Every structure is written in C-alpha cells, then in structure tokens.
Amino acid sequence: MDKALARKRHDKLAPYWALVLLVLGMTGISTIYFDLGPFWSGYVLDMTGPAWNYILFRGLFTGWADNIWTRFFTPTRTLVFFLLVCFSIEALQFFQVYDSTYDPWDLLAYVSILIPLYLADVGVKSGKR
C-alpha cells in the first residue's frame, strides 16, 4: 500500500482507536473499584488489558509515525509478543512459580478481544475495510 494512503487511513481511524483504548482502559481499571461478580473480577481485566496495550504498542490511537518502534511492532509481531507474555504468565501460574491461581479460562479471556483487534488492525492496514 502506498505510504501516503496508509498515513491518511491511519490518521482517519486514530480517533476511533483512541475511543476503543479509552473504553477498554476504563473498563479494565473499573474492575478494581466495582464488584460486579466473579466474571467481572476474574476475567474482564484479562480481556481488556492485552487489548488496550495492543493499541498502545501499535500507536493506533495517535497520528501516523514512521520510526523504529512502529516498524518493529507490526500487527503480527505485536500480537505474538502479547500472546507470549500472556501465555507465559499462565505457565508461571501453572508451575506455581509465584503465589497465584492458575485458570485455563484466562487463556481464552486474553485472546477474546486481542484477536478481533488484531484482525481489525490488519484489515484496516491492508485496505480491506
């Protein structure tokens, strides 16, 4: 894709990514302040945390930037990085490396929003949307 077209598309969609970032961040942080049941306290932050960090790492919420950071953190590299981190955390819990509770459902929670964001990012970047 032409760089000028990619830049224009990125800048046009940045406010929407910023809104998604804000909603995910506020939802995730609110799990600390509100007790809305076991699903809320057990999985919502696991769902929103990797997703809002994906948007942050990719710089989707701000104007176009072409630098070492954005060239390294391509959509696929960013996804793989977050999957490795999330699954490593669960592996450490499984092997009781630190005091925590292993929950295999956390693995599904991690990818439940992260994968759709990745697909939206790739679809937007390739011009399919």
N, C-alpha and C positions, 0 to 999 in steps of 0.2 A: 504494500500500500504506500502511496505517496506520502512523504513526511508532512507536507502541508495539510493534506486531507486528514491524516492521523491526528495532527495537532488540533485542527478545527473540531474534529469529532470528540476528542478528549476534553477540550475546553467547554464544549457544549454540554457534555454529560457530567462534568465535575460537580455542579450544584446538586444533582440527583444523588451522586455518590456521597456527597457531604451529608445530605439528609439521611441516607441509609446509615452512614457512620454514626451520626448523632443518635438516631433511633436505637441502633444496636448497642452503642455505648451506654446510653441512659437505661435501657432495659437491663443490660448486664449488671451495671452498678446498682440498680434498684433492688437486685436480689439480696443485697446486704441490708437494706433498710426496711423491706417489706417481706413478711412471711405469708406467702400465698399457697403454701402446701409443699409436699415433698418434691413434686416435679419442678416447681419454681426454684426451690432452694438447691435441688440436686443437679439439674441439667441446664437451666437457662443460661447461666454464665458459661458453661461448657459449649453451648451452642453459639452464643454471641461473641465471646472473647476471640476465638480464632478468626471469626468473620470480620470483626471490626479491625483487627490487626492486619488482615489481608489488605483491606482498603488503605490503611495507613502505610504499610510497606510498599504497596504499589503506587502510592501517591495519586490515587484516582480522584480524591476529593479536592484537589488543587489544580492550578494551571499546569499546562504541559511543561515538563522538564526533561531535558536530554543530558543526563550526567551518568557517572559511574554507577551510582545507586540504582537508578531506573533501568539502566542497561543490564545490570546484574539480576535485579529482581523482576524477571519476566513473569508472566502469569503462571507458567508451568513450574518454574523454579520456586516461586513463592508458595504455590500450593504444596509442592513436595517438601519444602522446608517446614511448613506448618504441620503437615501430616507427620513428618518425622518427629517434630517436637511433641505433638500431642500423643502420638503412639508411644514415644519414649517415656513420657510421664506415666502413662498407664502401665507400661512394662516395669518401671521402677516401683509402682504401687503393687503390682502383681508379685514381684520378688521381695516385697516388704523392705525395700532399701531405706525407706523413711516411714514414719508413723502416719498412715493414711489408709483409706479403704478402697480396694480395687473394685471397680464396677465396669463390666464389659459394655454396658449400655452407654457409658461415656464415649466410647469409640464412635457410636452412631451419632451421639449428640455433637461431637466435634465436626463431623462432615455434613450434618444436616443443613447448615446454612453456608458453610465454606464451599462446598461443591457447586451449589447454584450460583454463588457469587463468581466463582472461577469461570463457569460456563457463560455467565453474562459478560464478564470481562473479555473472554476470548471471542465471543460472538460480536461484541462491540468493536474490538480491535481489528477483527478480520472483515468488518463491514457487513456481516450477515444480518445485523439488526438495523 
